[in-house]
Amino acid sequence: MSIKVKDVTYTYMKKTPYEKTALKNVSLEIKEGSFVAIAGHTGSGKSTLMQHLNGILQPTQGSVFVDDINVNGNKKEKAMLRGRVGMVFQYPEHQLFEETVYKDIAFGPKNFGFSEEQIKERVQMAMDFVGLDYERYKDASPFSLSGGQMRRVAIAGTIALKPHYVIFDEPTAGLDPRSKRELLINIKRLHDKGDCTVVMVSHNMDDILQLSQRVIVLSEGKIIADGKPSQVFLQQETLSRAGLDMPHLLSFMNRARELKVVSQIECSTVKEASLAIYEAWKRGGKNAQ
């Protein structure tokens, strides 16, 4: 099972003076169980692409399939997709509207026709996942919470549906460092549980390097790189074309290679980088201290 994007082109405000083509003949496949990151500068087409994966936008040309079901097919096909793809928008707390945390998280499962017992079970599961104590917060107004807590409630509303695929569009935007770190830990935990596929749009290359298994780089509506993050992010010319910077860790390792401390710099964590430097030191690498 997978999400397949086939030759998708999307044009905003077609046949008007403001016409703009945001995606240009994009094709890709996101396999079930993977953690895929989408990177690109502002205006590269990232968010537009994400909104095609659950049918919010319909391609001007091309098609999108989720588990071999046409996202923009007939009513019967669309009904089959309900709940399969969960979307967490940028600043999802702006979508909160219910009077209590419980009701906000329960809104999706309730509309899917689950029993009250099932709804309660899903709300408790989702709140536990995002680190919100059920008894403490279930009756609280979501608008009385901190920004980070509101973000958690919004994400819990998506998790409560238990989607096969979860799409995060710039999930850490506007969060303080602590809230950001906690949210990324939760996203990684969600994927590591093996219950769903994660697709994350981010402008932070360090987060992508650390978390994802694959990165797709967009520029001017086209895919210009696709592969393992630690390899894609070494393509400096490609990154420059996309308006992106090399992750700090790889930049550090690249400098270490220039100084002949190490010969290979492909790594995705500080632990891997430390081990590479330690092994080079043991071998007596030039200038290794």
SEKOL-990537 format. One record per atom (N, C-alpha, C): y, x, z negated; residue in one letter. Coordinates in steps of 0.05 Angstrom, whole numbers, plus 32768, in hexadecimal, padded with zeros to 4 digits. Last residue first. Layout:
// residues N
YXZa ...
// end
This chain:
// residues 289
813383517EB0q 8139835B7E95q 8129834B7E80q 812A83697EF0a 812283557EDCa 812683617EC1a 813683907F16n 814C83847F07n 8144836F7EF3n 80F883837F36k 811183937F35k 812783837F28k 80C183717F0Cg 80D3836C7F23g 80ED837B7F1Fg 809383787EEDg 80A7838E7EEFg 80B9838B7F06g 807283507EE3r 806B83617EFAr 807E83787EFEr 808E83387EBAk 807483457EB4k 806C83587ECBk 80B883227ED8w 80BE83377EC4w 80A483467EBDw 809D82FB7EF4a 80AA83117F03a 80B083287EF0a 808E82DA7ECAe 807982E87EDAe 808482FF7EEAe 80C182C97EB9y 80B082D97EA7y 809A82E87EB6y 80D182AD7EE6i 80E082C47EDEi 80D082D67ECBi 80AB82847EE5a 80AE82957EFDa 80BC82AF7EF6a 80B5826C7EB4l 809B82797EB9l 809D828C7ED0l 80E882577EBDs 80E4826B7EA8s 80CA827B7EACs 80DC82327EE5a 80EE82487EEBa 80EA825F7ED7a 80BB820E7EC8e 80B0821D7EE0e 80C182357EE7e 80E081FD7EA2k 80C8820A7E9Ak 80BC821A7EB1k 810681E37EC0v 810E81FC7EB2v 80F5820B7EAAv 80E981CB7EFEt 80F081C97EE2t 80F881E47ED6t 80DD81D77F32s 80EA81BD7F2Ds 80F281B97F10s 80DE820C7F63c 80D782017F49c 80E681E77F45c 80E082437F8Be 80D982267F8Be 80D0821E7F6Fe 80EB82787F90i 80FD82687F7Fi 80F6824B7F7Ei 80CF82B97F91q 80CD829D7F98q 80DE828C7F85q 80DF82E97F7Bs 80DC82E87F98s 80DA82CB7FA2s 810F82FE7F4Av 80F882EF7F52v 80F782EF7F71v 813683257F4Av 8128831F7F31v 810E83117F37v 8158832F7F74k 813D833A7F75k 812E83387F5Ak 818683157F78l 8187832D7F67l 816B833A7F65l 817582EA7F95e 818882FC7FA2e 818A83177F92e 815782D07F6Er 814982DC7F85r 815C82F17F93r 817F82BE7F4Da 816B82D17F42a 815C82DF7F59a 8197829A7F6Fr 81A682B27F67r 819382C77F5Cr 816E82757F70n 817682827F89n 8186829B7F83n 816E82647F3Bm 815782737F45m 815D82817F5Fm 819F82497F3Bf 819B825F7F29f 818482717F33f 819482227F61s 81AA82347F66s 81A8824D7F54s 816C82067F47l 816582157F5Fl 817B82297F67l 818B81F17F1Dl 817382027F17l 816C82137F2Fl 81B281D17F36h 81BA81E97F26h 81A281FC7F22h 81A481BE7F7Ap 81A181BA7F5Dp 81A781D47F4Ep 81D681C57FACm 81BC81CD7FA2m 81BA81C77F84m 81FD818C7FC0d 81FB81A77FB4d 81DE81AC7FACd 820D81697FFDl 8200816B7FE3l 81FF81887FDAl 821C815A8030g 8230815A801Bg 8225815C7FFFg 81F881608059a 81F78147804Aa 820C81458034a 820381948068r 8207817F807Br 82088164806Er 81F081AE803As 820C81AF8041s 821481998054s 81B981A5803El 81C8819A8027l 81E68199802Dl 81AF81C2806Dt 81AA81A5806Ct 81BA81988056t 81BA81F6805Be 81C981EB8072e 81C781CC8072e 819481FD8032q 81B181FC802Cq 81C281F08042q 815D81EA801Dq 816881E98038q 818781E68036q 814B81E37FECl 815081FF7FF3l 815B8201800Fl 813F81AE7FE6f 815981B87FDAf 815E81D57FDFf 810C81AA7FFCv 8123819F800Av 813D81AB8000v 80EE81C27FD2q 80EF81CE7FEDq 810781C47FFCq 80F381A27FA6s 80F781BF7FA2s 80F781CE7FBDs 80E5816E7FBCp 810181767FB4p 810581947FB2p 80BF81677FF6k 80BE816E7FDAk 80DA81787FD2k 80E1813E8027g 80CC814F801Dg 80CD81537FFFg 810F813A8058d 80FC8129804Ad 80E5813B8041d 814F81348079a 813B8144806Ba 81298132805Ba 816C810F8093i 816E812B809Di 815B813E808Ei 817080CE80A9i 816180E08098i 816280FC80A3i 81B280B180B1k 819980BC80BCk 818B80CD80A7k 81E480A1809Fg 81D0808D80A6g 81B6809680B2g 81FD80D18091e 820880C080A7e 81F380AD80B1e 81C480E78074s 81DF80EF807Cs 81E780DE8094s 819380EB8040l 81A080DC8055l 81BC80E8805Bl 81568105802Cv 8172810A802Ev 817E80FB8046v 812480F87FFFi 812D80F2801Ai 814B80F4801Bi 80F581197FD8v 811181127FDCv 8116810D7FF9v 80C081127FAAr 80C881147FC6r 80E5810B7FC7r 80B9810E7F75q 80A4811C7F84q 80AC81227FA0q 80ED81147F43s 80E081087F5As 80CB811A7F66s 8104812F7F16l 80F481177F13l 80E381107F2Bl 8120815F7F21q 8110815D7F09q 80FC81467F0Aq 813C81547F50l 812A816A7F4Fl 811681687F38l 815C81287F3Fi 814881257F55i 8133813B7F54i 817D81407F19d 816B812B7F12d 815581277F26d 819881647F3Bd 8188816F7F24d 8174815A7F1Bd 81B581457F5Em 819F81547F68m 818D815F7F52m 81CF81087F5An 81CB811F7F49n 81B2812E7F51n 81D380DA7F75h 81E480F07F7Fh 81E081097F6Fh 819B80B17F84s 81AB80C07F71s 81BC80D57F80s 816B807E7F84v 818380897F92v 819380987F7Dv 8127807C7F7Em 814080807F6Fm 8155808C7F81m 80ED80577F77v 80FF80627F8Bv 811B80647F7Ev 80AC80577F5Ev 80C880597F58v 80D780657F70v 8075802B7F57t 8082803F7F67t 80A0803F7F61t 804F801D7F1Bc 806080167F31c 806A802F7F40c 802C802E7EF3d 802D80117EFAd 803D800B7F12d 802A80617EDFg 8019805B7EF6g 801A803E7EFFg 804680797EB8k 803380657EB0k 8020805D7EC7k 806B80967ED5d 805480A47ECBd 803E80917EC1d 809480717EDEh 8084807B7EF4h 806A80877EEAh 80A780697EAAl 809F80527EBAl 808C805B7ED1l 80B7809D7E9Dr 80A080917E8Fr 809680797E9Er 80E380A27EBEk 80CC80B47EC3k 80B380A87EB5k 8103807C7EA7i 80FC80797EC3i 80E3808A7EC9i 810A80917E73n 80FC80787E77n 80F380737E94n 812680C07E80i 810C80C27E72i 80FC80A87E76i 815480A87E93l 814480B87EA5l 812880BC7E9Al 816880927E64l 816180817E7Al 814F808F7E8Dl 817380BF7E44e 815F80AB7E3Be 815680997E52e 819B80D77E63r 818280E57E5Er 816C80D27E56r 81C480AF7E61k 81B880B87E7Ak 819D80C57E76k 81D080AE7E2Bs 81C480967E37s 81B7809D7E52s 81E580E37E26r 81CD80DB7E16r 81C080C27E23r 821280E47E4Ap 81FB80F67E4Dp 81E280ED7E3Ep 822480A07E5Ed 822980B97E4Fd 820F80CA7E50d 822680847EA0l 821B80867E85l 822380A17E78l 823880807ED5g 824980767EBFg 823E80797EA3g 81F8807C7EF1a 8215807C7EF6a 822480717EDEa 81C2807D7EEFt 81D0808A7ED9t 81EE80897EDCt 81AD80647F1Ep 81A980577F03p 81BA80637EEDp 81B5805D7F58e 81C7806D7F47e 81C580627F2Ae 8188802D7F5Cd 819F80367F6Cd 81B480437F59d 8144802A7F5Af 815C80307F49f 8172803B7F5Af 810F80007F64i 8124800F7F72i 813C80127F5Fi 80CB7FFB7F5Cv 80E57FF87F4Fv 80F9800B7F5Cv 80927FD77F70y 80A67FEB7F77y 80C07FE67F68y 80777FAF7F57h 80687FC57F61h 807A7FDD7F67h 80947F947F19p 80937F987F36p 80827FB07F3Ep 80987F767EE7k 80827F887EEEk 807F7F8C7F0Ck 80C17F5B7ED2l 80B47F4E7EEAl 809B7F5E7EF2l 80D77F7C7EADa 80C87F647EA3a 80B97F567EBAa 80F67F9F7ECAi 80DB7FA87EC1i 80CA7F907EB8i 81257F817ECFt 81157F887EE7t 80F97F8F7EDFt 81367F7D7E9Bg 81337F657EAAg 81237F697EC3g 813C7FB37E8Da 81267FA47E82a 81217F8A7E91a 816C7FBD7EA7i 81547FCA7EB2i 813B7FBB7EA7i 818E7FA07E85a 818D7F9A7EA2a 81737FA57EAEa 81867FBC7E55v 817F7F9F7E57v 817C7F977E75v 819A7FEE7E62r 817E7FEB7E5Br 81757FCE7E5Er 81D07FE37E69r 81C17FED7E80r 81A37FE97E7Br 81DD7FD67E35m 81DE7FC17E4Am 81CF7FC97E62m 81D880087E1Eq 81C57FF37E16q 81C57FDC7E2Aq 820280237E36g 81E7802D7E3Ag 81D280177E33g 822E80057E23g 822980077E3Fg 820C80107E45g 82197FDE7DE9s 82277FF57DF5s 82207FF57E13s 821F7F967DE1l 82117FAF7DE0l 82227FC67DEDl 82327F657DE9s 823B7F727DD0s 822F7F8E7DCEs 821B7F4F7E15f 82377F597E18f 82427F667DFFf 81EB7F3B7E06p 81EB7F547E15p 82077F607E17p 81E87F237DC4s 81F47F207DDEs 81F47F3A7DEDs 81A77F227DA4a 81C27F2C7DA7a 81CD7F267DC2a 81737F157D9Fd 81867EFF7D9Cd 81A37F087D9Fd 81597F477DA6k 81517F307DB7k 81667F197DB6k 81637F747D85y 81757F6E7D9By 816F7F547DAAy 813E7F777D5Br 815A7F7D7D56r 816C7F737D6Cr 810C7F6C7D70e 81177F5B7D5Be 81357F5F7D57e 81087F967D98y 81077F7A7D9Ey 81147F697D89y 812E7FCF7DA5d 811D7FC17D91d 811F7FA37D95d 812B7FEF7DE1l 813B7FDC7DD1l 81287FCD7DBEl 811280127E07g 811A801C7DEDg 812D800A7DDDg 80FD80007E35v 8118800C7E37v 812280157E1Cv 80CB7FED7E22f 80CC80027E36f 80E780107E37f 80D97FC47E00d 80CC7FDC7DF5d 80CE7FF47E08d 80EB7FA07E25m 80FE7FAB7E11m 80F27FC47E05m 80BC7F967E42a 80D27FA27E4Fa 80E67FAE7E3Ca 809B7F7E7E1Am 80937F967E28m 80AA7FA57E34m 80BB7F517E0Cq 80B57F667DF8q 80AC7F807E05q 80B97F377E3Ev 80D37F3F7E33v 80CE7F557E1Ev 80827F2C7E42r 80907F3E7E56r 80AA7F487E4Cr 807A7F0A7E17e 806B7F237E19e 80787F377E2Ce 809B7EE07E25k 80A07EEF7E0Dk 80927F0A7E0Ek 80807ECE7E53i 809C7ED87E55i 80A27EE97E3Di 80507EBD7E3Fq 80507ED37E52q 806C7EE07E54q 80627E927E20e 80547EA87E13e 80547EC17E25e 80787E717E46e 80897E7C7E31e 807C7E947E24e 805D7E827E87s 805E7E727E6Fs 80707E807E5Bs 80817E8C7EC5f 806F7E957EB0f 80727E837E98f 80A07E827EF2g 808E7E6E7EE8g 807B7E767ED3g 80C77EA27F04f 80AD7EA57F11f 80987E927F06f 80F07E977EE2n 80F27E8C7EFDn 80D87E907F0Dn 80DE7EB67EB6k 80E07E987EB4k 80E17E8B7ED0k 80E37EEB7EC9p 80C87EDF7EC4p 80C87EC17EC2p 811E7EEB7ECCg 810C7EEE7EE3g 80F17EE37EDEg 81307EE07E96f 81387ED07EACf 81267ED27EC4f 81257F017E6Ca 81117EED7E72a 81187EDD7E8Ba 81537F1F7E66i 813A7F2D7E6Fi 81267F187E79i 81757EF77E54d 817C7F067E6Cd 81637F137E78d 815D7EE47E25k 81607ED27E3Ck 81667EE17E56k 81627F137E04y 81487F077E0By 814A7EF67E24y 81997F1A7DFFv 81897F2E7E0Dv 816E7F227E16v 81BE7EDD7E0Ct 81AF7EF07DFBt 81A07F047E0Ct 81DA7EC47E34e 81E77EC67E1Ae 81D87ED87E07e 81DB7EE57E76e 81D17ED27E62e 81DE7ED77E47e 81ED7F0D7E98f 81FC7EF47E98f 81F37EE17E81f 81F17F4B7EBBl 81E97F3C7EA3l 81FA7F237EA1l 82047F697EE4q 81F47F527EEBq 81EC7F417ED3q 821B7F957ED0h 822D7F817EDAh 821F7F687EE2h 81F27FB77EC4e 81FC7FA77EAEe 82107F917EB8e 81E87FD67EF1p 81DA7FBD7EEFp 81E47FAB7ED8p 820380017F0Fy 82107FF27EFAy 82037FD67EF7y 81DB7FF97F48q 81EE800A7F3Aq 81FF7FF87F28q 81A07FD07F3Cf 81B87FD87F4Af 81C87FEC7F3Af 815F7FD17F42v 81727FD57F2Cv 818B7FE17F3Av 812E7FA67F5Bm 81467FB67F62m 81587FB87F4Am 80E97FA37F69g 80FF7F9F7F56g 81167FB17F5Cg 80BB7F857F91v 80CF7F9A7F91v 80E57F927F7Ev 809B7F5A7F83r 808E7F737F8Ar 80A27F8A7F89r 80B57F2A7F79g 80AC7F3A7F62g 809F7F547F69g 80A27F0F7FB5r 80B07F0A7F9Cr 80A47F1A7F85r 80847F127FE2l 80917F2B7FD9l 809F7F277FBEl 80747EE07FF0m 805F7EF37FE7m 806B7F0C7FDBm 80A37ECB8003a 80997EC17FE9a 80847ED47FDEa 80A67EE38035k 80BA7EEA8020k 80B07EE28004k 807D7EC8804Fe 807B7EE5804Ae 808E7EEE8034e 80917E94804Fk 80787E998042k 80757EB7803Ck 80C07E99806Dk 80C17E928051k 80A87E988042k 80B87ED48098n 80BC7EB88093n 80BB7EB28075n 80D57F15808Cg 80C57F02809Bg 80CB7EE58095g 80EC7F428076n 80FD7F2E8082n 80EE7F1B8094n 80C07F608066v 80D57F588052v 80E77F42805Dv 807F7F558077n 809A7F588083n 80AE7F4E806Fn 804D7F798057i 805B7F5F8059i 80777F638063i 80367FA9804Cd 80307F9D8065d 803B7F808068d 80517FB8801Dd 80347FB2801Cd 802C7FA18034d 80897FA7803Ev 80807FAE8023v 80637FA58021v 80AE7FBC8076f 80957FAF806Cf 80907FBA8050f 80E37FB280A2v 80DB7FBD8088v 80C27FAD807Ev 80FD7FC380E4s 80EF7FB280D1s 80E77FC180B8s 81307FC18119g 811A7FCC8109g 810E7FB980F5g 81767FB28112q 815F7FB78123q 81497FC48111q 818F7F9F80E6t 819A7F988100t 81857F9C8115t 81677F8A80AFp 816E7F9E80C3p 817B7F9180DBp 81857F688078q 81727F67808Eq 817A7F7A80A4q 81897F718032l 81957F74804Dl 817E7F738061l 81647F62800Di 81807F5A8009i 818F7F5C8023i 812E7F738012g 81387F5D8023g 81547F53801Dg 811F7FA07FF8n 81177F867FECn 81247F6E7FFAn 81317FC88019l 81157FCA800Fl 810C7FB08000l 81657FC68026h 81537FBC803Ah 81367FBA802Eh 817F7FDF7FFDq 81827FC27FFEq 81717FB58015q 817680158009m 816980087FF2m 81697FEA7FF4m 819A801C8034l 817D801E8038l 816E80108022l 81CA80178019t 81C38004802Ft 81A580058034t 81C980437FF8s 81C880287FECs 81C180138001s 81CB806D8020k 81B6806B800Bk 81B3804E8001k 81F0807A8046g 81DE8064804Cg 81C9805F8037g 821A809D803Cs 820380A7804Cs 81F080918054s 82438090801Ag 824580878036g 822E80908047g 823F80CA7FF3t 824A80AF7FF5t 824D80A78013t 820580F18006h 822080EE7FFEh 822980D18000h 81C180EC7FEDg 81D580ED8002g 81F180E97FF7g 817D80DB7FE0a 819680EA7FDAa 81A880EA7FF2a 814B80BB7FC0i 815C80BA7FD7i 817680C77FD1i 810A80CA7FA8a 812780CA7FA4a 813580C97FBFa 80CD80AE7F92v 80DD80B87FA9v 80FB80B57FA2v 809180B27F7Af 80AC80B27F6Ff 80BE80BF7F84f 805780887F8As 8068809F7F8Cs 8083809C7F7Es 803980597F8Ag 8035806D7F75g 804680857F76g 803780507FD0e 803380457FB6e 802C805B7FA2e 806680727FFAk 804B806C7FF2k 804980627FD5k 809380628027i 80928068800Bi 8077805F8000i 80A6807A8066e 8092806B8057e 80928075803Ae 80D980708099l 80CD807E8082l 80B7806D8076l 810F807180C6s 80F2806B80C1s 80E8807C80AAs 814B805B80E1v 813E806880CAv 8121805E80C8v 817680528107n 815A8057810Fn 814A806680FAn 81A7805980DEk 81A3805E80FAk 8186806680FFk 81D3803580B4l 81B9804180B7l 81B3804380D5l 8208802480BCa 8201803380A3a 81E6804080A5a 823A801A80E8t 821D801D80E7t 8215802F80D0t 826D7FEC80E6k 8264800680DDk 8246800780DBk 82A67FC780F9e 82897FCD80FDe 82827FE980F5e 82D87FB280F7y 82CF7FC280E1y 82B17FCA80E2y 82E17F918122p 82EF7FAB8122p 82E67FBD810Cp 829E7F788130t 82B97F758125t 82C77F908126t 82687F7D813Ck 827A7F70814Fk 82957F688143k 82517F7E80F9k 824D7F828115k 825F7F718126k 82547F8C80C1m 826A7F7E80CFm 82697F8380EEm 82287FC380C2y 82397FB180B3y 824E7FA580C6y 81E97FCE80DCt 82057FD080E2t 82147FBA80D1t 81AF7FF580D9y 81BE7FDF80CDy 81DC7FE480D2y 816E800180F0t 818A800680F4t 81997FEE80E7t 812E801B80E8v 8142800880DEv 815E801380E4v 80F8802C80F6d 810F802C8109d 812580198101d 80DA801180C0k 80D5801980DBk 80ED801580EDk 80C2801E8082v 80DB80198090v 80D7802380ACv 809380088054k 80978015806Ek 80B1800B807Bk 807680128017i 808D80078024i 80918016803Ei 802E8008800Cs 80478018800Es 805E80078018s 7FE880118000m 800080008000m 801980128000m 
// end
